[in-house]
Amino acid sequence: MDIARGLAVLGMIAVHTTSAEQIGEFAHFALSGRASILFAVLAGVSLTLTTGGTRPPERLGAARRSIAARALALFVLGLVLTQLGSPALVILTTYAVLFLIALPLLRLSWQRLALAAAVAAVAGPLLSFAIRSRMTSPDVAGESARFEMLTSIDGVRHLGSVILLEGTYPVLTWVPFLLAGMAIGRWGLRRERVGAVLVALGSTLAVLGLGGSWVALNLFGGKDALVAFLDKSMPGEGVQMLSFMLRSSGPGVVGTDPWQWMLTSTPHSGTVFEVVGSGGIAIAVLGLSLLAAGIAPRLLTPLAALGSMPLTIYAGHIVVLVLVLRSESFTYSWALPVSFLVVPLVFATMWRRYLGRGPLEWALNKIGAGAARLGSRPAVS
């Protein structure tokens, strides 16, 4: 788990600090959006592992209070990091709401969680498309939750719409990732050949999602329809424009006009194909991490240390990135991404060795533990 989280952290940092010209267009495209999805899947696994593993306990009151308190803390931290003005869009508010959604689902078996994930992977994007097709277009595509949205009733309504439907990380299309992780956690990570099973499952889903999108676009007329649509605004440029758009990240939600945008699978496009394909990649990475942990655990110690404190490293790199930008010293040179990748690895390794839990992880644990004790009855002597 820590190794997989470490890979997600490095992938996210690489996207935030490099350009496609530096690491290659394919590599940049492959990392975009998928590190955050891996985090969401792993968050689901963690929720079930910390609430009974394969067998949820009969009483979940304390666990639910702990999760709710940590979700509130994540929500506030997400707003704070967004307020700093980081160019990296912050996902913590979405994770917070996902945690709250998970609370009534903690008793479900892995079979029911897997079924719920499959239904949500199809229904979520379709419902999002149906609702937004009847809405006026937002002024800014792919917004993030901000403090000022809490200052008025209309602002709160907009905040809810951004988090659930219209933002960069809309909960409606991100629920399947959390549910898939919860299903995996309830199924169990100590089963025989679990790594190989997850790699096979994830690879199959990736082929279905990404391959299905290619078939729909190229063999069933999806690409022709989108090219014709783009040619209307820029005659003769439709092919080139679509090629660029299919190699770029989306705003978090799929376009509603024409409907053929639903056939794409680009990062942050919010389509069924992206959810299934990118979710499959996340599951496969978890499987590979489990296999790697059994083969070379010592060699992967720095990566595991990094993954043991993802919130600290995530928040830290956002803050440092803001400071670098404010000092006007940000450039797409190799010195920047190397520093952003190497320093966290060294920091996490040393901190974990000598101090243990990461600072923000420690604080979040204290908040959760305090909430768990609320409502507990004192022992009768």
N, C-alpha and C positions, 0 to 999 in steps of 0.2 A: 504493500500500500504506500509506504513512504517513498519507495523508488518511483512508483507511478506518479505520485504527487510531485516529486522532484523533477521528473520529466515535464510535467505540466507547467511548473514554475519556469523552467528554462525556456520552454516553448513560448510562453507568454512574454517573457522578457525579450526574447529574440525578435518577436513581432513588433514590440514597442520600440526597439532600439536599432533595428536594421532596416535596410531597404531591399526591395526585390533585386536591385542591381548588385548588391553586395553578396547575398547568399544564394542568388539564383531565383528566378521567377517561380519555378516549381516548388522549391523549398519554402519560400515565403508564403505561397498560396496554400501549401499543405499544412503549415503551422497556423495560419490565420483562422481564428474562431474555434479551432479544435482543442486547443489547450484548455480553454474555459469549459468546454463540454466535458473534457476528461475530469476536470475539477468537480463538475456537477454529478457525474456518475460516481466518483469516489466519495463525494459527500453523502450520497445515498447509501453506499456500502457502509460508511462509518456510522451512520445513524442506526442501522440494524445491528452492527457489531457491538455497539455500545448500549443496546437495549435488548440484550439476551442472545444475540447471535442467531443461530438457527431456530432457537426456541424462545420467543418473547416471554417475559415474565408475566404473571397474572396481574400484577399491579404496576401500572406505568405512570402513576401520578407524579412521582418525583422526577422521573426521566422526562416527562412532558414539560414540567415546569422548568427544568434545566434547559431543555432545547428551546423553549419559548424565550427564556431570558437571554440566551446566547444569540438567538435570532434578532432580538431587539438591539443588542449591542452591535451586531453586524450591520444592522440597518443604519444606525447612527454613524458608525465608522464609515460606511459607504457614502453617506451624505457629506461627511467631513472631507473625505478624500476627493470627492467630486468638486467640493467648494474650493479646493486648492487650485483648480483650473488645469488639471492634468490633461494632456492630449490623449492619454490612454483612458478609454471609457471604463468606468468602474462597475463591476458586476455584483458587488456585495449586497446591495439592496434586493436584487433578485434572489440571491441565495437565501437571504433572510426570510422572504415570503415563501420560498419553497420549503424551508424548514417548518414553517407554520402549517403549510398544507400537509406535510408529512405526519403531523401529530395524530390525527385520527386513523392513520393507516398503519401504525406501528404493530398492530396485532395481526395483520394479514399474513397469510402464508406466502412462500415464495411463488407458488403457482398463481395465486390471485394478484400478487404484485406484478408478475411478468405479464399477465393478461391485461392488467390496467395500463402498464407501460406500452404494450402493443396498441391498445385502443387509443391511448393519448397520442401516440406517435402519428396516427392517421387523423384522428378527430381534432386534435389541437390546431394543427396548421389549417385544416379545412374550415374550422369554426372561425379562426382568426381571419382568414380570407373572406368568409361570408359576412362577418361583422364589418370589417373595414371597407368592403365593397360598397357598403351603404353609408359610410361616414364621409364627411368632407376631409380632404387631404390635410394632414398635419403641416404646420408651418415648417417644422424641422423634422426630418426623418431620422429615426434612431436616437431619440433623446435619452438622457439619463435623469434619474430622480435628483432633485435639488431642494435645498432648504427653503428657498423662497416659494416653492409650491405649497408649503404648509401654512402660508400666511392668509389664505382666503379660502372660502368654500369652493369657488371655481378652481383655485389652484390645487386643492386636495382632490377634486374630481379629475383634474388633468394628471395629477400624480398617479392616481389609480390607473388611469388609462395607459400612461407611460409604462408603469411596472407590469401591468397585466397583458397589454395588447400592442402598444405602439412603440415601445422603447427599443434600445439596441438588444436588450436581453429580455424579451417579453415572457412572462411566466407561463402564459398559455401554451407556448411552443417549447418551453424548457422543462415542463413537468415530466415528460417521458424520460429524460436523462436521469433525474432523481429517482424515479420509480424503477428504472432498469437497475440502478445501483443498489437500491433497497432489495430488489428481487435477488440479485447476486449475493448480497450479504446474508439474506435469510436462507438461500440455497446452501451457502457455506463455502469458505475459502480453504478448508482443510480436507476437502475431498481428494480422492486419488486422481491424479492427472488433471487437477483443476485448471492449471495454467494452459495446458493443451486444449482443453474443452473451451475455455474462454477465447483463446486465439481462433479456434475453428468457428465458434459462434460469431465472434466479432467480424471475422473476415467475410463470412457469409452475408451478414447484414450490410457490410460495406459494399460488397459487390451488388447486392440487391438495390441499395440506395443509389450509389453513384453510377453503377452500370445501368440501372433502370432509367435514370435521368438521361444518360447518353442515348439510350434506345428511343426514349420518348421524344427527345429533341431531334435526333438525326434520322430516325426511321418512320416516325409518325407525324412529321410535319411541324413539330414545335418550333424548330429553329427557323423555318421558312416564315412562319407566322410572326415571329418576333422581329426578323429582319424587315419584313414588310411594314410592320408597325414603326420601327425606327426610321425607315426610309421616308416616312411621311414628314418627319420633322427635319431630317437631314438627308435629302435625296442622294442616293448613291453611296452613302456612308453606313448603311445599316449593317452590312457584314462586318466591317471593321469595328463598329461600335459594340455590336453584340459579342464579338470575340474578346474585346477588352473587358466588357462587363462580366463575362463568364469566367474571366481570370482574376476578378477582383472580389473583395468582400462586399456584401450587401449592407444595408442599414439596420438589419435585425429582423425586418419583416419583408415578406414577398410583395412585389408589385401587384396591383389588382387589375390593371388594364394594360394589355389584354390578359386573359386568364392563363395563357401559355407560360407566364412567368412561374407558375406553379410547377412547371416541368423541370426547372433548373435545380441545381444542387450546390451552388456556390456557398462559401462560408457566410454565415449570418443572413441567409436568404429566407429562413423560416419555412421551408417547404417540407412536405413529407419525405421527399428524396434526401434532403439534407439531414433531417432528423434521424432517419434510419441509417444513412451512410456514415455520417460523422459519429453517431452513437455507436455504431459497429466498430469504428476505428478506436474509440475510447475503450470499449470492452476488450478489443484485441491487445491494446497497449497494456491494460491491466494484466491480461494473461501472460504477455511477454515479460512483464516485470516480475510476476510470480516465478516464472521459469528462471529468469536471470538471478533472482535472489537465492535460488537453490544451487546455482552453478558457481557464482563468484560473489558471495556476500561481502567479503572484505574489500574487494576492489570497488564495490558500489557504495561503500560507507559514506563518502561525501555526498553522494546523490540522495541517499536515504536520510542523511542529516538535514539536507535542504528540504526534503519532503516532510520532515517531522515538524517543521515550523513554517508552513506555507503562508499563513496569514501575516506573520511578521515580515517575511521576505516580500510578499506581495505589496503590503502597505509601504514597506521601506523603499522599494524600488519606485513606487508612485511618487513618494515624497522627494526622493533624490532626483527623479526625472524632472519634476517641477522646478527644483532648485537649479538644475543644469540649464533648463530653458530660460529661467529668469535671468541667469547670468549671461545669457546669449552665447553660451559656449557649446551648444548642441550642434554637432555636425555628423553626417553619416560617414564617419571614418571607423576603421576597425578598432581603434582604441576605446571608443565608447561601449560597443557591445561586449568586447572582451572584458572590460572592467565590470560591467553590469552582470556578466555571467560568472566571472571568476571570484569576485569579492563575496557575493552571497554564499558560494560554495565553501570558501575558507571560513567565513564568519559562522555559518551554520555548523560546520564540523567542529570548530573550536568551542562554540557556545554549548552544543549538545554534549561534548565530551566533559566540559568542566562545570557547566551550570544546569544542564538538563533541558527541560521544556523551554521552548521559545518564549520571549517576553509577552507577546500578545496572546499566544496560546495559554500561557499561565494565567493571564488576566481573564481570558474568556472562560477558562476552567473554574476560576474562583467565582465568577458571576453565575455560572451554571450551578456550581455546588451550593452557593448561597440560596439560589431560587429553589433548588431541590429540597432544602431543609425547611423552607416555608410550608406551613400547613402540616408538617409532621408532628405527631403527638408525642409529648415527652413520656419517657418510660415511667411506669408506675413502680415505686419501690415497695 
